[in-house]
Amino acid sequence: MAIAVIALILGVLLGAFILIPRRGKSAHTNKIQSNANNSKASKSYSKAEIALHDKRTDCWIIIKDKVYDVSSYVEEHPGGDAILAHAGDDSTEGFYGPQHATRVFDMIDDFYIGVLQK
């Protein structure tokens, strides 16, 4: 009987150890993510600077005053060269057009590099 009780207690402790996240690790992870977000948000670009990135191999776009470097996505774009129509310029209207599925709203965050200078 005593062995069963000890086994039960050890099982509960082991389960708690595995299931309860360690504070140190998650706090560290949150701090890293917070720093990454802050460094991205701190960079701002002028319209003139963005306009220089208007080629297939160097393509930046503006969507709702945020700047995205979509150079690596141009060749994969399902709409072909349509993405280049506003390369180096504001693409907000085209981005929110009916041709885009809702998944693009999640995908675009991967290309975020900063904000448009006011």
Chimera marker file (.cmm) of the C-alpha trace (Angstrom):
<marker_set name="trace">
<marker id="1" x="0.000" y="0.000" z="0.000" r="1" g="1" b="0" radius="0.5"/>
<marker id="2" x="2.803" y="2.445" z="0.881" r="1" g="1" b="0" radius="0.5"/>
<marker id="3" x="4.504" y="1.766" z="-2.443" r="1" g="1" b="0" radius="0.5"/>
<marker id="4" x="1.282" y="2.611" z="-4.301" r="1" g="1" b="0" radius="0.5"/>
<marker id="5" x="0.933" y="5.914" z="-2.421" r="1" g="1" b="0" radius="0.5"/>
<marker id="6" x="4.576" y="6.839" z="-3.114" r="1" g="1" b="0" radius="0.5"/>
<marker id="7" x="4.155" y="5.936" z="-6.790" r="1" g="1" b="0" radius="0.5"/>
<marker id="8" x="1.008" y="8.064" z="-6.971" r="1" g="1" b="0" radius="0.5"/>
<marker id="9" x="2.742" y="11.056" z="-5.361" r="1" g="1" b="0" radius="0.5"/>
<marker id="10" x="5.744" y="10.718" z="-7.668" r="1" g="1" b="0" radius="0.5"/>
<marker id="11" x="3.406" y="10.469" z="-10.654" r="1" g="1" b="0" radius="0.5"/>
<marker id="12" x="1.586" y="13.670" z="-9.676" r="1" g="1" b="0" radius="0.5"/>
<marker id="13" x="4.864" y="15.534" z="-9.086" r="1" g="1" b="0" radius="0.5"/>
<marker id="14" x="6.331" y="14.337" z="-12.357" r="1" g="1" b="0" radius="0.5"/>
<marker id="15" x="3.141" y="15.316" z="-14.219" r="1" g="1" b="0" radius="0.5"/>
<marker id="16" x="3.179" y="18.775" z="-12.633" r="1" g="1" b="0" radius="0.5"/>
<marker id="17" x="6.853" y="19.209" z="-13.529" r="1" g="1" b="0" radius="0.5"/>
<marker id="18" x="6.174" y="18.361" z="-17.171" r="1" g="1" b="0" radius="0.5"/>
<marker id="19" x="2.913" y="20.277" z="-17.607" r="1" g="1" b="0" radius="0.5"/>
<marker id="20" x="3.691" y="23.504" z="-15.734" r="1" g="1" b="0" radius="0.5"/>
<marker id="21" x="5.853" y="25.829" z="-17.869" r="1" g="1" b="0" radius="0.5"/>
<marker id="22" x="9.018" y="27.153" z="-16.314" r="1" g="1" b="0" radius="0.5"/>
<marker id="23" x="8.860" y="30.873" z="-15.659" r="1" g="1" b="0" radius="0.5"/>
<marker id="24" x="12.440" y="31.671" z="-16.546" r="1" g="1" b="0" radius="0.5"/>
<marker id="25" x="12.243" y="30.237" z="-20.042" r="1" g="1" b="0" radius="0.5"/>
<marker id="26" x="8.902" y="31.811" z="-21.029" r="1" g="1" b="0" radius="0.5"/>
<marker id="27" x="9.890" y="35.199" z="-19.627" r="1" g="1" b="0" radius="0.5"/>
<marker id="28" x="13.115" y="35.042" z="-21.618" r="1" g="1" b="0" radius="0.5"/>
<marker id="29" x="11.228" y="34.028" z="-24.773" r="1" g="1" b="0" radius="0.5"/>
<marker id="30" x="8.709" y="36.854" z="-24.316" r="1" g="1" b="0" radius="0.5"/>
<marker id="31" x="11.530" y="39.349" z="-23.831" r="1" g="1" b="0" radius="0.5"/>
<marker id="32" x="13.216" y="38.235" z="-27.059" r="1" g="1" b="0" radius="0.5"/>
<marker id="33" x="9.935" y="38.474" z="-28.996" r="1" g="1" b="0" radius="0.5"/>
<marker id="34" x="9.214" y="41.884" z="-27.512" r="1" g="1" b="0" radius="0.5"/>
<marker id="35" x="12.671" y="43.141" z="-28.496" r="1" g="1" b="0" radius="0.5"/>
<marker id="36" x="12.227" y="41.802" z="-32.032" r="1" g="1" b="0" radius="0.5"/>
<marker id="37" x="8.886" y="43.580" z="-32.405" r="1" g="1" b="0" radius="0.5"/>
<marker id="38" x="10.311" y="46.832" z="-31.041" r="1" g="1" b="0" radius="0.5"/>
<marker id="39" x="13.266" y="46.801" z="-33.427" r="1" g="1" b="0" radius="0.5"/>
<marker id="40" x="10.997" y="46.203" z="-36.413" r="1" g="1" b="0" radius="0.5"/>
<marker id="41" x="8.601" y="48.978" z="-35.455" r="1" g="1" b="0" radius="0.5"/>
<marker id="42" x="11.378" y="51.500" z="-34.881" r="1" g="1" b="0" radius="0.5"/>
<marker id="43" x="12.495" y="51.664" z="-38.534" r="1" g="1" b="0" radius="0.5"/>
<marker id="44" x="10.741" y="54.206" z="-40.747" r="1" g="1" b="0" radius="0.5"/>
<marker id="45" x="11.181" y="54.830" z="-44.461" r="1" g="1" b="0" radius="0.5"/>
<marker id="46" x="10.422" y="57.838" z="-46.640" r="1" g="1" b="0" radius="0.5"/>
<marker id="47" x="8.374" y="57.486" z="-49.829" r="1" g="1" b="0" radius="0.5"/>
<marker id="48" x="11.492" y="58.435" z="-51.820" r="1" g="1" b="0" radius="0.5"/>
<marker id="49" x="13.484" y="55.626" z="-50.207" r="1" g="1" b="0" radius="0.5"/>
<marker id="50" x="10.730" y="53.081" z="-50.817" r="1" g="1" b="0" radius="0.5"/>
<marker id="51" x="10.423" y="54.190" z="-54.448" r="1" g="1" b="0" radius="0.5"/>
<marker id="52" x="13.992" y="52.972" z="-55.069" r="1" g="1" b="0" radius="0.5"/>
<marker id="53" x="12.841" y="49.389" z="-54.446" r="1" g="1" b="0" radius="0.5"/>
<marker id="54" x="10.692" y="48.939" z="-57.549" r="1" g="1" b="0" radius="0.5"/>
<marker id="55" x="12.207" y="45.921" z="-59.305" r="1" g="1" b="0" radius="0.5"/>
<marker id="56" x="11.426" y="42.223" z="-59.468" r="1" g="1" b="0" radius="0.5"/>
<marker id="57" x="14.532" y="41.410" z="-57.395" r="1" g="1" b="0" radius="0.5"/>
<marker id="58" x="14.124" y="44.364" z="-55.024" r="1" g="1" b="0" radius="0.5"/>
<marker id="59" x="10.455" y="44.978" z="-54.362" r="1" g="1" b="0" radius="0.5"/>
<marker id="60" x="9.058" y="46.957" z="-51.443" r="1" g="1" b="0" radius="0.5"/>
<marker id="61" x="5.405" y="47.880" z="-51.072" r="1" g="1" b="0" radius="0.5"/>
<marker id="62" x="3.343" y="50.034" z="-48.716" r="1" g="1" b="0" radius="0.5"/>
<marker id="63" x="0.126" y="48.696" z="-47.195" r="1" g="1" b="0" radius="0.5"/>
<marker id="64" x="-1.730" y="50.950" z="-44.769" r="1" g="1" b="0" radius="0.5"/>
<marker id="65" x="1.400" y="52.980" z="-43.957" r="1" g="1" b="0" radius="0.5"/>
<marker id="66" x="3.476" y="49.867" z="-43.235" r="1" g="1" b="0" radius="0.5"/>
<marker id="67" x="6.442" y="48.889" z="-45.408" r="1" g="1" b="0" radius="0.5"/>
<marker id="68" x="7.009" y="45.345" z="-46.634" r="1" g="1" b="0" radius="0.5"/>
<marker id="69" x="9.955" y="43.848" z="-48.520" r="1" g="1" b="0" radius="0.5"/>
<marker id="70" x="8.259" y="41.262" z="-50.758" r="1" g="1" b="0" radius="0.5"/>
<marker id="71" x="11.291" y="40.661" z="-52.992" r="1" g="1" b="0" radius="0.5"/>
<marker id="72" x="11.485" y="37.000" z="-52.033" r="1" g="1" b="0" radius="0.5"/>
<marker id="73" x="7.785" y="36.516" z="-52.789" r="1" g="1" b="0" radius="0.5"/>
<marker id="74" x="7.533" y="38.122" z="-56.242" r="1" g="1" b="0" radius="0.5"/>
<marker id="75" x="8.242" y="34.884" z="-58.150" r="1" g="1" b="0" radius="0.5"/>
<marker id="76" x="5.764" y="32.930" z="-55.992" r="1" g="1" b="0" radius="0.5"/>
<marker id="77" x="2.943" y="35.460" z="-56.283" r="1" g="1" b="0" radius="0.5"/>
<marker id="78" x="-0.118" y="33.623" z="-57.663" r="1" g="1" b="0" radius="0.5"/>
<marker id="79" x="-1.151" y="36.778" z="-59.536" r="1" g="1" b="0" radius="0.5"/>
<marker id="80" x="2.092" y="36.822" z="-61.480" r="1" g="1" b="0" radius="0.5"/>
<marker id="81" x="3.547" y="40.250" z="-62.148" r="1" g="1" b="0" radius="0.5"/>
<marker id="82" x="0.508" y="42.030" z="-60.690" r="1" g="1" b="0" radius="0.5"/>
<marker id="83" x="2.500" y="42.458" z="-57.489" r="1" g="1" b="0" radius="0.5"/>
<marker id="84" x="4.963" y="44.609" z="-59.459" r="1" g="1" b="0" radius="0.5"/>
<marker id="85" x="2.273" y="47.089" z="-60.551" r="1" g="1" b="0" radius="0.5"/>
<marker id="86" x="2.844" y="49.084" z="-57.362" r="1" g="1" b="0" radius="0.5"/>
<marker id="87" x="6.410" y="48.075" z="-56.542" r="1" g="1" b="0" radius="0.5"/>
<marker id="88" x="8.049" y="50.878" z="-54.588" r="1" g="1" b="0" radius="0.5"/>
<marker id="89" x="4.662" y="52.476" z="-54.001" r="1" g="1" b="0" radius="0.5"/>
<marker id="90" x="1.363" y="52.109" z="-52.126" r="1" g="1" b="0" radius="0.5"/>
<marker id="91" x="-0.311" y="48.738" z="-52.730" r="1" g="1" b="0" radius="0.5"/>
<marker id="92" x="-3.100" y="49.074" z="-50.176" r="1" g="1" b="0" radius="0.5"/>
<marker id="93" x="-5.968" y="49.127" z="-52.668" r="1" g="1" b="0" radius="0.5"/>
<marker id="94" x="-4.713" y="46.134" z="-54.628" r="1" g="1" b="0" radius="0.5"/>
<marker id="95" x="-3.854" y="44.173" z="-51.500" r="1" g="1" b="0" radius="0.5"/>
<marker id="96" x="-7.396" y="44.476" z="-50.154" r="1" g="1" b="0" radius="0.5"/>
<marker id="97" x="-8.969" y="43.553" z="-53.496" r="1" g="1" b="0" radius="0.5"/>
<marker id="98" x="-11.371" y="40.627" z="-53.918" r="1" g="1" b="0" radius="0.5"/>
<marker id="99" x="-8.683" y="38.453" z="-55.540" r="1" g="1" b="0" radius="0.5"/>
<marker id="100" x="-6.904" y="37.847" z="-52.223" r="1" g="1" b="0" radius="0.5"/>
<marker id="101" x="-7.910" y="35.112" z="-49.817" r="1" g="1" b="0" radius="0.5"/>
<marker id="102" x="-7.903" y="35.977" z="-46.128" r="1" g="1" b="0" radius="0.5"/>
<marker id="103" x="-4.658" y="34.034" z="-45.590" r="1" g="1" b="0" radius="0.5"/>
<marker id="104" x="-2.678" y="36.867" z="-47.198" r="1" g="1" b="0" radius="0.5"/>
<marker id="105" x="-3.452" y="39.028" z="-44.177" r="1" g="1" b="0" radius="0.5"/>
<marker id="106" x="-1.426" y="36.604" z="-42.033" r="1" g="1" b="0" radius="0.5"/>
<marker id="107" x="1.285" y="36.025" z="-44.636" r="1" g="1" b="0" radius="0.5"/>
<marker id="108" x="2.129" y="39.702" z="-45.131" r="1" g="1" b="0" radius="0.5"/>
<marker id="109" x="3.466" y="40.040" z="-41.586" r="1" g="1" b="0" radius="0.5"/>
<marker id="110" x="6.451" y="37.875" z="-42.559" r="1" g="1" b="0" radius="0.5"/>
<marker id="111" x="7.611" y="40.622" z="-44.937" r="1" g="1" b="0" radius="0.5"/>
<marker id="112" x="7.175" y="43.606" z="-42.609" r="1" g="1" b="0" radius="0.5"/>
<marker id="113" x="10.261" y="45.841" z="-42.347" r="1" g="1" b="0" radius="0.5"/>
<marker id="114" x="8.962" y="49.142" z="-40.938" r="1" g="1" b="0" radius="0.5"/>
<marker id="115" x="6.584" y="52.064" z="-41.264" r="1" g="1" b="0" radius="0.5"/>
<marker id="116" x="6.055" y="54.867" z="-43.741" r="1" g="1" b="0" radius="0.5"/>
<marker id="117" x="7.516" y="58.163" z="-42.586" r="1" g="1" b="0" radius="0.5"/>
<marker id="118" x="4.865" y="60.805" z="-42.067" r="1" g="1" b="0" radius="0.5"/>
<link id1="1" id2="2" r="1" g="1" b="0" radius="0.2"/>
<link id1="2" id2="3" r="1" g="1" b="0" radius="0.2"/>
<link id1="3" id2="4" r="1" g="1" b="0" radius="0.2"/>
<link id1="4" id2="5" r="1" g="1" b="0" radius="0.2"/>
<link id1="5" id2="6" r="1" g="1" b="0" radius="0.2"/>
<link id1="6" id2="7" r="1" g="1" b="0" radius="0.2"/>
<link id1="7" id2="8" r="1" g="1" b="0" radius="0.2"/>
<link id1="8" id2="9" r="1" g="1" b="0" radius="0.2"/>
<link id1="9" id2="10" r="1" g="1" b="0" radius="0.2"/>
<link id1="10" id2="11" r="1" g="1" b="0" radius="0.2"/>
<link id1="11" id2="12" r="1" g="1" b="0" radius="0.2"/>
<link id1="12" id2="13" r="1" g="1" b="0" radius="0.2"/>
<link id1="13" id2="14" r="1" g="1" b="0" radius="0.2"/>
<link id1="14" id2="15" r="1" g="1" b="0" radius="0.2"/>
<link id1="15" id2="16" r="1" g="1" b="0" radius="0.2"/>
<link id1="16" id2="17" r="1" g="1" b="0" radius="0.2"/>
<link id1="17" id2="18" r="1" g="1" b="0" radius="0.2"/>
<link id1="18" id2="19" r="1" g="1" b="0" radius="0.2"/>
<link id1="19" id2="20" r="1" g="1" b="0" radius="0.2"/>
<link id1="20" id2="21" r="1" g="1" b="0" radius="0.2"/>
<link id1="21" id2="22" r="1" g="1" b="0" radius="0.2"/>
<link id1="22" id2="23" r="1" g="1" b="0" radius="0.2"/>
<link id1="23" id2="24" r="1" g="1" b="0" radius="0.2"/>
<link id1="24" id2="25" r="1" g="1" b="0" radius="0.2"/>
<link id1="25" id2="26" r="1" g="1" b="0" radius="0.2"/>
<link id1="26" id2="27" r="1" g="1" b="0" radius="0.2"/>
<link id1="27" id2="28" r="1" g="1" b="0" radius="0.2"/>
<link id1="28" id2="29" r="1" g="1" b="0" radius="0.2"/>
<link id1="29" id2="30" r="1" g="1" b="0" radius="0.2"/>
<link id1="30" id2="31" r="1" g="1" b="0" radius="0.2"/>
<link id1="31" id2="32" r="1" g="1" b="0" radius="0.2"/>
<link id1="32" id2="33" r="1" g="1" b="0" radius="0.2"/>
<link id1="33" id2="34" r="1" g="1" b="0" radius="0.2"/>
<link id1="34" id2="35" r="1" g="1" b="0" radius="0.2"/>
<link id1="35" id2="36" r="1" g="1" b="0" radius="0.2"/>
<link id1="36" id2="37" r="1" g="1" b="0" radius="0.2"/>
<link id1="37" id2="38" r="1" g="1" b="0" radius="0.2"/>
<link id1="38" id2="39" r="1" g="1" b="0" radius="0.2"/>
<link id1="39" id2="40" r="1" g="1" b="0" radius="0.2"/>
<link id1="40" id2="41" r="1" g="1" b="0" radius="0.2"/>
<link id1="41" id2="42" r="1" g="1" b="0" radius="0.2"/>
<link id1="42" id2="43" r="1" g="1" b="0" radius="0.2"/>
<link id1="43" id2="44" r="1" g="1" b="0" radius="0.2"/>
<link id1="44" id2="45" r="1" g="1" b="0" radius="0.2"/>
<link id1="45" id2="46" r="1" g="1" b="0" radius="0.2"/>
<link id1="46" id2="47" r="1" g="1" b="0" radius="0.2"/>
<link id1="47" id2="48" r="1" g="1" b="0" radius="0.2"/>
<link id1="48" id2="49" r="1" g="1" b="0" radius="0.2"/>
<link id1="49" id2="50" r="1" g="1" b="0" radius="0.2"/>
<link id1="50" id2="51" r="1" g="1" b="0" radius="0.2"/>
<link id1="51" id2="52" r="1" g="1" b="0" radius="0.2"/>
<link id1="52" id2="53" r="1" g="1" b="0" radius="0.2"/>
<link id1="53" id2="54" r="1" g="1" b="0" radius="0.2"/>
<link id1="54" id2="55" r="1" g="1" b="0" radius="0.2"/>
<link id1="55" id2="56" r="1" g="1" b="0" radius="0.2"/>
<link id1="56" id2="57" r="1" g="1" b="0" radius="0.2"/>
<link id1="57" id2="58" r="1" g="1" b="0" radius="0.2"/>
<link id1="58" id2="59" r="1" g="1" b="0" radius="0.2"/>
<link id1="59" id2="60" r="1" g="1" b="0" radius="0.2"/>
<link id1="60" id2="61" r="1" g="1" b="0" radius="0.2"/>
<link id1="61" id2="62" r="1" g="1" b="0" radius="0.2"/>
<link id1="62" id2="63" r="1" g="1" b="0" radius="0.2"/>
<link id1="63" id2="64" r="1" g="1" b="0" radius="0.2"/>
<link id1="64" id2="65" r="1" g="1" b="0" radius="0.2"/>
<link id1="65" id2="66" r="1" g="1" b="0" radius="0.2"/>
<link id1="66" id2="67" r="1" g="1" b="0" radius="0.2"/>
<link id1="67" id2="68" r="1" g="1" b="0" radius="0.2"/>
<link id1="68" id2="69" r="1" g="1" b="0" radius="0.2"/>
<link id1="69" id2="70" r="1" g="1" b="0" radius="0.2"/>
<link id1="70" id2="71" r="1" g="1" b="0" radius="0.2"/>
<link id1="71" id2="72" r="1" g="1" b="0" radius="0.2"/>
<link id1="72" id2="73" r="1" g="1" b="0" radius="0.2"/>
<link id1="73" id2="74" r="1" g="1" b="0" radius="0.2"/>
<link id1="74" id2="75" r="1" g="1" b="0" radius="0.2"/>
<link id1="75" id2="76" r="1" g="1" b="0" radius="0.2"/>
<link id1="76" id2="77" r="1" g="1" b="0" radius="0.2"/>
<link id1="77" id2="78" r="1" g="1" b="0" radius="0.2"/>
<link id1="78" id2="79" r="1" g="1" b="0" radius="0.2"/>
<link id1="79" id2="80" r="1" g="1" b="0" radius="0.2"/>
<link id1="80" id2="81" r="1" g="1" b="0" radius="0.2"/>
<link id1="81" id2="82" r="1" g="1" b="0" radius="0.2"/>
<link id1="82" id2="83" r="1" g="1" b="0" radius="0.2"/>
<link id1="83" id2="84" r="1" g="1" b="0" radius="0.2"/>
<link id1="84" id2="85" r="1" g="1" b="0" radius="0.2"/>
<link id1="85" id2="86" r="1" g="1" b="0" radius="0.2"/>
<link id1="86" id2="87" r="1" g="1" b="0" radius="0.2"/>
<link id1="87" id2="88" r="1" g="1" b="0" radius="0.2"/>
<link id1="88" id2="89" r="1" g="1" b="0" radius="0.2"/>
<link id1="89" id2="90" r="1" g="1" b="0" radius="0.2"/>
<link id1="90" id2="91" r="1" g="1" b="0" radius="0.2"/>
<link id1="91" id2="92" r="1" g="1" b="0" radius="0.2"/>
<link id1="92" id2="93" r="1" g="1" b="0" radius="0.2"/>
<link id1="93" id2="94" r="1" g="1" b="0" radius="0.2"/>
<link id1="94" id2="95" r="1" g="1" b="0" radius="0.2"/>
<link id1="95" id2="96" r="1" g="1" b="0" radius="0.2"/>
<link id1="96" id2="97" r="1" g="1" b="0" radius="0.2"/>
<link id1="97" id2="98" r="1" g="1" b="0" radius="0.2"/>
<link id1="98" id2="99" r="1" g="1" b="0" radius="0.2"/>
<link id1="99" id2="100" r="1" g="1" b="0" radius="0.2"/>
<link id1="100" id2="101" r="1" g="1" b="0" radius="0.2"/>
<link id1="101" id2="102" r="1" g="1" b="0" radius="0.2"/>
<link id1="102" id2="103" r="1" g="1" b="0" radius="0.2"/>
<link id1="103" id2="104" r="1" g="1" b="0" radius="0.2"/>
<link id1="104" id2="105" r="1" g="1" b="0" radius="0.2"/>
<link id1="105" id2="106" r="1" g="1" b="0" radius="0.2"/>
<link id1="106" id2="107" r="1" g="1" b="0" radius="0.2"/>
<link id1="107" id2="108" r="1" g="1" b="0" radius="0.2"/>
<link id1="108" id2="109" r="1" g="1" b="0" radius="0.2"/>
<link id1="109" id2="110" r="1" g="1" b="0" radius="0.2"/>
<link id1="110" id2="111" r="1" g="1" b="0" radius="0.2"/>
<link id1="111" id2="112" r="1" g="1" b="0" radius="0.2"/>
<link id1="112" id2="113" r="1" g="1" b="0" radius="0.2"/>
<link id1="113" id2="114" r="1" g="1" b="0" radius="0.2"/>
<link id1="114" id2="115" r="1" g="1" b="0" radius="0.2"/>
<link id1="115" id2="116" r="1" g="1" b="0" radius="0.2"/>
<link id1="116" id2="117" r="1" g="1" b="0" radius="0.2"/>
<link id1="117" id2="118" r="1" g="1" b="0" radius="0.2"/>
</marker_set>
